[in-house]
Structures are given as structure tokens and as C-alpha cells.
Amino acid sequence: MKAAFLALGLATCASAASDGPTAPAEEPSAFIDAIPAFEERLGGPLGLVLMDGSGRLLLGHRAEERMAFCSSFKPMLAAVVMAESNAGAVHLDQPVRYDPGALPGHSPVLARGRGTTSLGAALDAAMLASDNGATNLMIDALGGPAAVNKTFERWQLGARLDRRETALNENAQGDLRDTSTPKAMADFWRRLETSRALTDDQRDRLFDLAKRSTTGLDRVRAGLPDGWSAGDKTGTCHPDGHPDQQVNDVGFIDHPNGRDRYYFAVMAQRPSVPVREAKAIIAEIGAHFAATIGD
């Protein structure tokens, strides 16, 4: 990948969508004090971050601990694909062939196809449906995990990609491969607002895809009050009962005042409860996010 690309890491100014935080309705310290109870209910560590458009942390717990990102890294991958298309290294409308009989698990969009798609359609499938086969097509088009990871490093994303789907979901104890931190995951969305690596239309497309995605409707978004809106990318590493499970939700929250946008990450590490219970707890956290932001 060409080093001439402008790094996302250079775009660190506050979001144009935010005029600063509103007055909090819930004291952040009260929620932080309650987090051990959330971790006890989950049966595992909980990393979370809520930040405003300037990057100021309103809430943070285990914010700098590395955890498996599972599928929540896919917006980062999509941003790299878009940046590479700007340089002509890849083309979003280029045909891409795949074997429908050799798709990784959870490839609902490509499984309905006939072995040919486009890179742009694969990007949409990965964002909207978390399609793993589509994700691998993007990784391969960029030269593989090592090539993608070099761009992640150059953009200073605080995430590392080492494997393709679905191997990247392994989440073995002590393994730093395919991990990030809650702070880095939330800050990606904030920095995306003003990234010079992408055009305005490309940024708008990523935010729109996150809003249209349905995989997170039962996580943070389920806890937001009426009138609030959000977009996100979820990540779930294993089926129920697996000892190395991970349940994530990462994205942004739009205040009903139409001006302010906030950025969040919730990463439940190796919860012992069923995934549906972990999702319900994450929805509760979404309600606390809104209460912390305030009216």
C-alpha cells in the first residue's frame, strides 16, 4: 500500500457535528462505581468508553486494555479500502470472484450470490450484515492481513489485524493478535469525521452504513431513549458457552438536539452468560450513556 496516503491519525480535531457536551443528567462517577456489578453479571471484564467530539472521555473503564475486536474492526477495514480506491490501488466496482461453497461461517450475503460480486458490494455486505466472506474479499484485495495491518499502524489506529475471518475470532487467553482497546475503537469513529484519507462522500457512506446496520439493534441502540439515534458495528467472537467469547458494540450516538455526536465502545471480554444476556446488559449501558450525556 502506498505511503503517500494521508493518515487518519493526522485528523484529530473535534467533530464538526459537536458544539461540546451537554449537561450530564447522571454523574459519570456513579456509573463507573456501578461497573463492578456489571462485570459480575457478565462474568468477565468489561471495557467501555464514551467520548465527545473533542476526544474528551466522559466515561472510561479498562479503556486501554487490549481485547479481541471480532467483527467490530470492519469499519476500519472499509475505510482502508476506500482510501486505497482513491489512490487507484483498488476499484470498488471491480468484479471479485469467490467460491460459494468455501465461504467462512456467517456469510449471509455472499451465500445468496453466484460467485461474483464487486469490492463495493462486499464493503456494504461487511458493514450491513457483518458478512465474513465479504470481509475476506476486502482483506485479500488489499494484499492480506499483514498489508492491512501496516496501514492500521501508519494510521495509528491502535488496532492490529493478523488473520482473516473467522480465525481472527479465536480470542485465546494472552493472545494480542486481532485486538484493540475500547478507547482506540471509539476514537476511530471520532477521527473519521475529519479524516483527510477519505472524501466527504466516503465518510458519509460509512456513517450511513453504520446507521443502517441491523446487527446492533439489541445492543447500545436498544437502551437509548426515544429521539436519540446511533450507528454501530458489532462483534461477537464465538457461539454461546465458548470460554473465549467476546461481545462488542462500537460506534456513535447522535443527540436529539441535532448538533452533538458522541463516540462509544463496549467490549465484554469472555462473559460467562449467554450472548442474549450480554446484549441486554450492553443495552443497559446504552441507557447510562444517554443519561451521562444528558438532555
C-alpha positions as CSV (number, residue, x, y, z in Angstrom):
1,M,0.0,0.0,0.0
2,K,1.3,3.4,-0.9
3,A,2.8,5.5,1.9
4,A,1.5,8.7,0.1
5,F,-1.9,8.4,1.6
6,L,-2.8,11.0,4.3
7,A,-3.0,9.1,7.6
8,L,-6.2,9.0,9.5
9,G,-4.1,9.7,12.6
10,L,-3.4,13.2,11.4
11,A,-7.1,14.1,11.6
12,T,-7.5,14.8,15.3
13,C,-9.6,17.9,15.5
14,A,-13.1,17.9,17.1
15,S,-16.1,16.7,15.1
16,A,-17.9,19.4,13.2
17,A,-21.1,17.7,14.5
18,S,-20.4,18.6,18.1
19,D,-20.6,22.0,19.8
20,G,-19.5,20.5,23.1
21,P,-21.1,18.2,25.6
22,T,-24.5,18.9,27.1
23,A,-25.0,18.9,30.9
24,P,-25.0,15.4,32.2
25,A,-28.1,14.1,33.9
26,E,-26.2,11.2,35.6
27,E,-22.8,11.8,37.3
28,P,-20.2,9.7,35.5
29,S,-18.6,8.6,38.7
30,A,-21.9,7.0,39.8
31,F,-21.9,4.8,36.7
32,I,-18.2,4.0,37.0
33,D,-18.8,2.9,40.6
34,A,-21.5,0.5,39.3
35,I,-19.3,-1.2,36.7
36,P,-18.1,-3.9,39.0
37,A,-21.7,-5.0,39.4
38,F,-22.0,-5.1,35.6
39,E,-18.8,-7.2,35.4
40,E,-20.2,-9.6,38.0
41,R,-23.4,-10.0,36.0
42,L,-21.4,-10.6,32.8
43,G,-19.0,-13.0,34.4
44,G,-16.0,-11.2,32.8
45,P,-14.1,-7.9,32.3
46,L,-16.0,-5.0,30.7
47,G,-14.2,-2.4,28.7
48,L,-16.1,0.8,27.8
49,V,-15.5,4.3,26.6
50,L,-17.8,7.3,25.9
51,M,-16.2,10.4,24.4
52,D,-17.3,13.7,23.0
53,G,-16.3,15.3,19.7
54,S,-13.1,16.7,21.1
55,G,-11.9,13.3,22.3
56,R,-12.6,14.1,26.0
57,L,-13.6,10.9,27.9
58,L,-16.9,11.2,29.6
59,L,-16.7,7.5,30.7
60,G,-13.9,5.1,30.7
61,H,-13.2,1.7,32.2
62,R,-10.4,-0.6,31.1
63,A,-10.1,1.9,28.3
64,E,-6.5,1.0,27.4
65,E,-6.8,-2.8,27.8
66,R,-6.4,-4.8,24.6
67,M,-9.3,-7.0,23.8
68,A,-10.4,-9.0,20.7
69,F,-12.3,-6.8,18.3
70,C,-14.1,-9.6,16.5
71,S,-16.2,-8.0,13.7
72,S,-16.1,-4.5,15.1
73,F,-12.9,-3.8,13.2
74,K,-14.8,-4.0,9.8
75,P,-15.4,-0.2,9.6
76,M,-11.6,0.3,9.9
77,L,-11.1,-2.2,7.0
78,A,-13.8,-0.4,5.0
79,A,-12.0,2.9,5.5
80,V,-8.7,1.4,4.2
81,V,-10.5,0.0,1.1
82,M,-12.0,3.5,0.4
83,A,-8.6,5.2,0.9
84,E,-6.9,2.7,-1.5
85,S,-9.6,3.2,-4.1
86,N,-8.9,7.0,-4.0
87,A,-5.3,6.1,-5.0
88,G,-6.4,3.7,-7.7
89,A,-4.9,0.7,-5.9
90,V,-8.3,-1.0,-5.9
91,H,-11.6,-0.2,-7.6
92,L,-14.9,-0.5,-5.8
93,D,-16.7,-1.6,-8.9
94,Q,-14.2,-4.2,-9.9
95,P,-15.6,-7.8,-10.2
96,V,-14.4,-10.2,-7.5
97,R,-14.9,-13.9,-7.8
98,Y,-15.4,-16.3,-4.8
99,D,-16.4,-19.9,-4.2
100,P,-19.9,-20.0,-2.7
101,G,-19.1,-23.5,-1.4
102,A,-16.0,-22.3,0.5
103,L,-17.3,-19.3,2.4
104,P,-16.5,-18.8,6.1
105,G,-19.2,-19.0,8.7
106,H,-21.8,-16.2,8.7
107,S,-21.6,-15.0,5.1
108,P,-25.3,-14.4,4.6
109,V,-25.0,-12.0,1.6
110,L,-22.3,-13.9,-0.4
111,A,-24.1,-17.2,0.3
112,R,-27.0,-15.9,-1.8
113,G,-24.8,-15.0,-4.7
114,R,-23.4,-16.9,-7.6
115,G,-19.7,-16.5,-7.1
116,T,-19.1,-12.9,-8.4
117,T,-19.6,-9.6,-6.6
118,S,-17.8,-6.2,-6.5
119,L,-15.5,-4.8,-3.9
120,G,-18.0,-2.1,-3.2
121,A,-20.8,-4.6,-2.7
122,A,-18.5,-6.6,-0.4
123,L,-17.9,-3.5,1.7
124,D,-21.6,-2.9,2.1
125,A,-22.2,-6.6,3.0
126,A,-19.5,-6.5,5.6
127,M,-20.9,-3.3,7.2
128,L,-24.6,-4.0,7.0
129,A,-24.7,-7.8,7.6
130,S,-21.2,-8.4,9.1
131,D,-20.6,-10.8,6.2
132,N,-17.3,-12.7,6.8
133,G,-16.8,-13.8,3.3
134,A,-17.1,-10.2,2.1
135,T,-14.7,-9.2,4.7
136,N,-12.1,-11.7,3.5
137,L,-12.5,-10.4,-0.1
138,M,-11.6,-6.9,1.1
139,I,-8.6,-8.2,3.1
140,D,-7.4,-10.2,0.1
141,A,-7.9,-7.2,-2.3
142,L,-5.6,-5.2,-0.1
143,G,-2.8,-7.8,0.0
144,G,-3.7,-9.8,3.1
145,P,-3.7,-9.2,6.8
146,A,-0.1,-8.1,7.0
147,A,-0.7,-5.4,4.4
148,V,-3.8,-4.2,6.1
149,N,-2.1,-4.1,9.4
150,K,0.7,-1.9,8.1
151,T,-1.9,0.7,7.2
152,F,-3.5,0.3,10.6
153,E,-0.1,1.1,12.1
154,R,0.5,4.0,9.8
155,W,-2.9,5.5,10.6
156,Q,-2.2,5.0,14.3
157,L,-5.5,3.2,14.8
158,G,-4.4,1.3,17.9
159,A,-5.7,-1.9,16.3
160,R,-3.8,-4.9,14.8
161,L,-5.1,-7.3,12.2
162,D,-3.2,-10.6,12.0
163,R,-5.7,-13.1,10.5
164,R,-8.7,-13.4,8.1
165,E,-12.2,-14.4,9.1
166,T,-13.0,-16.4,11.0
167,A,-9.6,-17.2,12.5
168,L,-9.4,-13.7,13.9
169,N,-12.2,-14.5,16.4
170,E,-10.1,-17.1,18.3
171,N,-9.5,-14.7,21.3
172,A,-7.1,-17.1,23.1
173,Q,-6.0,-16.1,26.6
174,G,-3.0,-13.8,26.4
175,D,-3.0,-13.6,22.6
176,L,-2.6,-10.0,21.4
177,R,-3.4,-10.8,17.7
178,D,-6.5,-9.2,16.3
179,T,-7.1,-6.9,19.2
180,S,-7.6,-3.2,20.0
181,T,-8.7,-1.2,23.0
182,P,-12.0,0.4,23.8
183,K,-10.5,3.9,23.6
184,A,-9.0,3.2,20.2
185,M,-12.1,1.7,18.8
186,A,-14.3,4.6,19.8
187,D,-11.7,7.2,18.7
188,F,-11.6,5.7,15.2
189,W,-15.2,6.9,14.7
190,R,-14.4,10.3,16.1
191,R,-11.3,10.8,13.9
192,L,-13.2,9.5,10.9
193,E,-15.3,12.7,11.0
194,T,-12.4,14.8,9.7
195,S,-10.1,12.2,8.1
196,R,-8.2,13.5,5.1
197,A,-7.8,10.0,3.9
198,L,-11.4,9.8,2.7
199,T,-13.7,12.1,0.7
200,D,-16.8,13.7,2.3
201,D,-19.0,11.2,0.4
202,Q,-17.0,8.3,1.6
203,R,-17.2,9.4,5.2
204,D,-20.9,9.9,4.9
205,R,-21.3,6.5,3.3
206,L,-19.5,4.8,6.3
207,F,-21.7,6.6,8.8
208,D,-24.8,5.8,6.9
209,L,-23.9,2.1,6.6
210,A,-23.4,2.1,10.4
211,K,-26.8,3.6,11.0
212,R,-28.5,1.2,8.5
213,S,-26.8,-1.9,10.0
214,T,-29.3,-4.1,12.0
215,T,-26.8,-6.2,13.9
216,G,-26.6,-3.8,16.8
217,L,-30.3,-3.1,17.3
218,D,-30.3,-5.1,20.5
219,R,-27.1,-3.6,22.0
220,V,-26.4,0.0,22.8
221,R,-29.1,1.3,20.5
222,A,-31.7,-0.7,22.4
223,G,-31.0,1.3,25.5
224,L,-31.2,4.8,24.0
225,P,-34.3,7.0,24.8
226,D,-36.8,7.9,22.1
227,G,-35.4,10.7,19.8
228,W,-31.8,9.5,20.1
229,S,-30.1,7.8,17.2
230,A,-26.9,5.9,16.6
231,G,-24.8,3.8,14.3
232,D,-22.5,0.9,15.2
233,K,-20.6,-2.2,14.3
234,T,-21.0,-5.2,16.5
235,G,-18.6,-8.0,17.1
236,T,-19.2,-11.5,18.6
237,C,-16.3,-13.9,18.6
238,H,-17.9,-17.3,19.4
239,P,-21.2,-19.1,20.0
240,D,-22.9,-19.4,23.4
241,G,-20.9,-21.3,26.0
242,H,-17.4,-20.8,24.5
243,P,-14.9,-19.9,27.1
244,D,-13.2,-17.3,24.8
245,Q,-16.4,-15.4,23.9
246,Q,-16.3,-11.7,23.2
247,V,-19.3,-9.4,22.8
248,N,-18.7,-5.9,21.4
249,D,-20.5,-2.8,20.2
250,V,-18.7,0.2,18.8
251,G,-20.0,3.3,17.1
252,F,-21.5,6.7,17.7
253,I,-24.6,8.3,19.3
254,D,-26.4,11.4,17.9
255,H,-28.0,13.6,20.4
256,P,-31.6,14.6,19.6
257,N,-30.6,18.3,19.6
258,G,-29.2,17.5,16.1
259,R,-25.8,19.0,16.8
260,D,-23.8,16.8,19.2
261,R,-22.3,13.4,18.4
262,Y,-20.6,11.1,20.9
263,Y,-18.5,8.0,20.3
264,F,-18.5,4.8,22.2
265,A,-17.1,1.3,22.6
266,V,-18.4,-1.5,24.8
267,M,-16.3,-4.7,24.9
268,A,-17.4,-7.6,27.1
269,Q,-14.5,-9.9,27.5
270,R,-15.2,-13.7,28.0
271,P,-18.6,-13.3,29.5
272,S,-20.0,-16.4,31.1
273,V,-23.6,-15.5,30.4
274,P,-25.4,-16.3,27.2
275,V,-24.9,-13.8,24.3
276,R,-28.5,-12.6,24.6
277,E,-27.9,-11.7,28.3
278,A,-24.6,-9.9,27.4
279,K,-26.5,-7.9,24.7
280,A,-29.2,-6.9,27.2
281,I,-26.5,-5.7,29.6
282,I,-24.9,-3.7,26.8
283,A,-28.3,-2.2,26.1
284,E,-28.5,-1.1,29.8
285,I,-25.1,0.6,29.3
286,G,-26.5,2.4,26.3
287,A,-29.1,3.9,28.6
288,H,-26.4,5.0,31.0
289,F,-24.5,6.6,28.1
290,A,-27.5,8.7,27.3
291,A,-28.0,9.6,30.9
292,T,-24.4,10.7,31.2
293,I,-24.6,12.8,28.1
294,G,-27.8,14.4,29.3
295,D,-30.6,16.5,27.7
